[in-house]
Amino acid sequence: EEVSVRSVAQAVPIVEISGNVVTPEGRALSGKSNVMTAEPRRIVITGGATGIGRACALEMAQSGEHVFILNRDANKAAPVVEEIRNNGGRIEGLATDVTHRAPLEPAFDAVGQCDVLINSAGTMSQAPFEQVTDAEFERLLAVNLRGLFACCQLATRNMPPGGRIVNV
């Protein structure tokens, strides 16, 4: 199944009840000139500097959300942060490596409440399967499994009822 940025954005639905629009968490939205407003959600996106993570960051920021991108390379994250800020979006870039829990903890502490976590950090091996070394396999597990696990655990510590986790 193909994943699009729109389908990821739809993972955090808004429902309409009796003409009043509310989020699944019960936050009321008010309409002004056909623009719905609410307190921006705090959305953490791992691997937010490139690929699907970057696209999610741009889409969420354009929707008025407060975006936090976690990326191991601050230099790669900087252009995304600059682009979103130049377009009036709210974004914070946090340089951290998902393969180690220790640097993730202060990153999630800095975020505070996490309404949505989008796990987009990931990697793959360029080597043919039969040539993947144990060290390379451990690196793949560290990013794609342990990193995802640690981010989910840390995000849920400050995730309100109705929060969402999207694994890409």
N, C-alpha and C positions, 0 to 999 in steps of 0.2 A: 504494500500500500504506500503510495506516495504521500509524503508529509509536506504540507505547504505552511507558510507563515500564517495564513488565514486560519487553517485548521488548528494550529497551536493557539492562536488568539481566541478561537472559539471554545477552548478548554476552560475558559473563565467566563461563563455565560452571564447574561443579564436577563432576568425574567420580568414579565409584565403581569401585575396583579391588579384587577379592578381599576385600570386606568392609571394607577400610580406605578412608576417604574422603580423597582428595588433590586439590589444585588442579592445573590443567594444568601449573603450574610445578614440581610435585612437593612442595609443602608439605603435610605431614600435618596433618589436622584431628582433633581429639579430641572425642568426644561426652560431654556432661555434662547430664543431665536433658533429653535430646533437643535440646540446643542445641549446635550445632557451633561450635567456636571455632578461630581461627587469628589470626596477626598481621594486623591490618587492612591492606587494600590502601590505597594512596594514590591517590585518584581526583581528577583535575583536571576541572572542568566549566566551560567558557567560557559566558558568558551565563547564569550560574547563579542570577541574582536573580529571573528571571521565566520564565513559560511552561514549556516542556519542560525547560529547564535546572534550574529551581527544583524541578520534580517529580522529576527525576533525583537532585538533591542530597538531597531529603527521603527518597527511597527508599533511596539508597545509605547515608546516615547511619543510617537505621533498621536497615539490615542490618549495622551495625557497622563500616562502612568509615570511613577518615579522608578527609574531603572537603575539597577546596580549590575555592572558586568564584572565578572570574575575572570581574569585571564592571567596566565603565568607570565606573559610578556607585556609590560606596561607600554612599551613603544608601539606594539601592535594595537593596543586598546586605545591609545591616544587619539588617532584619527576618528574613531567611532564616537568617542566622548565629545570631541570638538564638533563633529558634524551635527550631533543631536543638540548640543548646546547652542550652536549657531542657528538652529531652527526653532529655538525656544523651548526645547525639551529639558526635562530634569533627569540627569544621569550622573552616576558616580562610577569611576573606574577603580577597581581594587585589584592590585597585582598580587596574585596568590596562585599556588600550585595545588590542584585538586588531589594530587597523589599523596599528599601529606596532611594529616588532620591538624597538626600543630599550627600551621599558618592559616588554616581555614577558620579556626575558632575566633581569632580576633576580627577576621573579615565579616563573619556572620554577626559578631557582637556589634560591629560598626553599622551594619544594616539595621539592627533592631528588629522590629516586627517584619516578618517575611510573609506577605500575602500569597505570593506565587513564586515557586522555584521552577525554572526551566533548565534542566540538565542537558546542555548541548555540547559540553566538552567531550571530546572523544578522539581516538586515534586508531590507526590500523597499521599493519606491517606492510611494507613494500616487498618483502621477501616472499618467494614462493613458499607455500605451506611446509613442505618438507625441509626447508632451510631455516625456518624460524627457530632461533636459539631459545634456551630456557630464559636467558636474561631478557630477550625481546618479549617473550610471552609474559614474563613478570611485569614488564613495563606496560603492556596492553591491559593486564588485569588491574594494575595500579590506577590507570586513567579511567578505563571503561567500567570497572566494577567497584573497586574500593573507593574511588573518588565519588562516584555516584552515591554509594552507600553513605559515606561520610557527609556529603552535602545534604542528603535527605534527612539524616539524623539531626544535623545542626539546624537546618531550616525549621524543622518541626518543633524545636524548642520554643520558638517565638512565632509560631504560625497560629493565627486565630481560627476558630471554627469556620469551616467553609473555605479554608485555604486550599491551594491546588499545587500539585507537583506534576510536572510534565517532563517525561523522559523522552528525548529525541534520539 
